[in-house]
Amino acid sequence: MSEMFSLKGRVALVTGASRGLGFAMAKALAENGATVIVNARDMDTLSAAAEKIGAEALPFDVADAATSRAALEGIVERHGRLDILINNAGIQHRSPLVEWEDEDFDRVIAVNLSACFRMMREAVRLMLPNKFGRIINTGSVAAILGRPTIHAYVAAKAGLHGLTRSTAAEMGRHGITINAIAPGYFATELNTALINDEAFTKWVEARTPAGRWAQPEELGGAVVFLASDAAAYVNGHVLAVDGGLSVSL
Ligand SMILES: NC(=O)c1ccc[n+]([C@@H]2O[C@H](COP(=O)([O-])OP(=O)(O)OC[C@H]3O[C@@H](n4cnc5c(N)ncnc54)[C@H](OP(=O)(O)O)[C@@H]3O)[C@@H](O)[C@H]2O)c1
């Protein structure tokens, strides 16, 4: 591996990393030399995931502001620094528009957008003294293309792409880059309902130029690149990893 992509000596936190895309990204970071801390709420699943990749398990709910802040500060106390934050924890809620409850909308926004904002702010506070940081937000193709029933999710991801740009514009001169990865359709637990729907899977295969669902490991290259020295001048970018979905009709 070229030194340019090495993450040796870097300390990385990945939220929502007990399974799915977060786990795959945490694994890729660990394999490229980073000290990795994985987060999720359920401790049993998280411990098992952490053990598989030699990571530290740090359970907390990203929607809980005080706990999240303490968790980030704890990382610096234990490891001396925080270099990389992958803001990945996310939830979904599907419902016809007229049946959406306010609480469901607020819950999705709280986890998928407000928590990401707070995590970025707290992480930047800890990164500033080192004049180095990499923040990577998990966005979505749903930030740029609408889809029925997932209104809060689309709003949150569009907001997260926007936050990526505004924070990048402010932090660039401090050695901190902030980018997003916009995945297309990945086969994870979040999409269980869709994967089990034969008609939907046929639609994904026809709609995506790659002709198939993606596997979580296929995010590894993108996250390692954005976290590495190779991407030092890449800032405020949204990298689509979607098999060509967002550029085709
Ligand atoms: N799969 C796709 O096709 C796709 C496409 C575009 C974007 N994304 C985005 O990618 C991210 C990961 O999705 P995924 O498909 O890997 O989902 P997933 O399989 O459902 O995994 C979600 C992870 O987030 C954790 N989590 C959920 N709420 C949390 C909270 N409040 N605090 C801390 N951790 C929390 C979950 O563990 P616990 O439940 O134990 O907390 C789990 O580890 C999400 O932001 C999603 O929107 C996914």
The ligand as an SDF file (V2000), in Angstrom:
LIG
                    3D

 48 52  0  0  0  0  0  0  0  0999 V2000
  -27.8480    0.9370    3.0350 N   0  0  0  0  0  0  0  0  0  0  0  0
  -27.9490    1.8160    2.0710 C   0  0  0  0  0  0  0  0  0  0  0  0
  -28.2590    1.4860    0.9230 O   0  0  0  0  0  0  0  0  0  0  0  0
  -27.6750    3.2750    2.3420 C   0  0  0  0  0  0  0  0  0  0  0  0
  -27.7290    4.1480    1.2630 C   0  0  0  0  0  0  0  0  0  0  0  0
  -27.4530    5.4940    1.4800 C   0  0  0  0  0  0  0  0  0  0  0  0
  -27.1210    5.9230    2.7500 C   0  0  0  0  0  0  0  0  0  0  0  0
  -27.0990    5.0490    3.7870 N   0  0  0  0  0  0  0  0  0  0  0  0
  -26.7350    5.5640    5.1050 C   0  0  0  0  0  0  0  0  0  0  0  0
  -25.6520    4.8170    5.6250 O   0  0  0  0  0  0  0  0  0  0  0  0
  -25.6940    4.8270    7.0460 C   0  0  0  0  0  0  0  0  0  0  0  0
  -25.6390    3.3950    7.5450 C   0  0  0  0  0  0  0  0  0  0  0  0
  -26.7180    2.6800    6.9730 O   0  0  0  0  0  0  0  0  0  0  0  0
  -26.8040    1.0900    7.0260 P   0  0  0  0  0  0  0  0  0  0  0  0
  -27.5500    0.6860    5.8270 O   0  0  0  0  0  0  0  0  0  0  0  0
  -25.4780    0.5030    7.3290 O   0  0  0  0  0  0  0  0  0  0  0  0
  -27.7850    0.9400    8.3060 O   0  0  0  0  0  0  0  0  0  0  0  0
  -27.9580   -0.2490    9.3660 P   0  0  0  0  0  0  0  0  0  0  0  0
  -27.5130   -1.5490    8.8050 O   0  0  0  0  0  0  0  0  0  0  0  0
  -29.3510   -0.1260    9.8680 O   0  0  0  0  0  0  0  0  0  0  0  0
  -26.9400    0.1740   10.5320 O   0  0  0  0  0  0  0  0  0  0  0  0
  -27.1600    1.3400   11.2640 C   0  0  0  0  0  0  0  0  0  0  0  0
  -26.1190    1.4420   12.3680 C   0  0  0  0  0  0  0  0  0  0  0  0
  -26.3660    2.6580   13.0990 O   0  0  0  0  0  0  0  0  0  0  0  0
  -26.5340    2.3370   14.5030 C   0  0  0  0  0  0  0  0  0  0  0  0
  -27.4310    3.3580   15.0490 N   0  0  0  0  0  0  0  0  0  0  0  0
  -28.7240    3.6070   14.7310 C   0  0  0  0  0  0  0  0  0  0  0  0
  -29.1970    4.6190   15.4760 N   0  0  0  0  0  0  0  0  0  0  0  0
  -28.1750    5.0280   16.2780 C   0  0  0  0  0  0  0  0  0  0  0  0
  -28.0320    6.0300   17.2670 C   0  0  0  0  0  0  0  0  0  0  0  0
  -29.0630    6.8300   17.6060 N   0  0  0  0  0  0  0  0  0  0  0  0
  -26.8410    6.1760   17.8820 N   0  0  0  0  0  0  0  0  0  0  0  0
  -25.7820    5.3870   17.5580 C   0  0  0  0  0  0  0  0  0  0  0  0
  -25.8590    4.4130   16.6410 N   0  0  0  0  0  0  0  0  0  0  0  0
  -27.0370    4.2380   16.0090 C   0  0  0  0  0  0  0  0  0  0  0  0
  -27.0400    0.9070   14.5000 C   0  0  0  0  0  0  0  0  0  0  0  0
  -26.8070    0.2110   15.7110 O   0  0  0  0  0  0  0  0  0  0  0  0
  -27.8200    0.2990   16.9780 P   0  0  0  0  0  0  0  0  0  0  0  0
  -29.2070    0.1000   16.4340 O   0  0  0  0  0  0  0  0  0  0  0  0
  -27.3610   -0.7530   17.9180 O   0  0  0  0  0  0  0  0  0  0  0  0
  -27.6270    1.6590   17.5410 O   0  0  0  0  0  0  0  0  0  0  0  0
  -26.1860    0.3180   13.3740 C   0  0  0  0  0  0  0  0  0  0  0  0
  -24.8780    0.0470   13.8400 O   0  0  0  0  0  0  0  0  0  0  0  0
  -26.9680    5.5770    7.4180 C   0  0  0  0  0  0  0  0  0  0  0  0
  -26.6570    6.9290    7.6770 O   0  0  0  0  0  0  0  0  0  0  0  0
  -27.8060    5.4650    6.1590 C   0  0  0  0  0  0  0  0  0  0  0  0
  -28.7370    6.4990    6.0530 O   0  0  0  0  0  0  0  0  0  0  0  0
  -27.3750    3.7300    3.6120 C   0  0  0  0  0  0  0  0  0  0  0  0
  1  2  1  0
  2  3  2  0
  2  4  1  0
  4  5  1  0
  4 48  2  0
  5  6  2  0
  6  7  1  0
  7  8  2  0
  8  9  1  0
  8 48  1  0
  9 10  1  0
  9 46  1  0
 10 11  1  0
 11 12  1  0
 11 44  1  0
 12 13  1  0
 13 14  1  0
 14 15  2  0
 14 16  1  0
 14 17  1  0
 17 18  1  0
 18 19  2  0
 18 20  1  0
 18 21  1  0
 21 22  1  0
 22 23  1  0
 23 24  1  0
 23 42  1  0
 24 25  1  0
 25 26  1  0
 25 36  1  0
 26 27  1  0
 26 35  1  0
 27 28  2  0
 28 29  1  0
 29 30  1  0
 29 35  2  0
 30 31  1  0
 30 32  2  0
 32 33  1  0
 33 34  2  0
 34 35  1  0
 36 37  1  0
 36 42  1  0
 37 38  1  0
 38 39  2  0
 38 40  1  0
 38 41  1  0
 42 43  1  0
 44 45  1  0
 44 46  1  0
 46 47  1  0
M  CHG  2   8   1  16  -1
M  END
$$$$
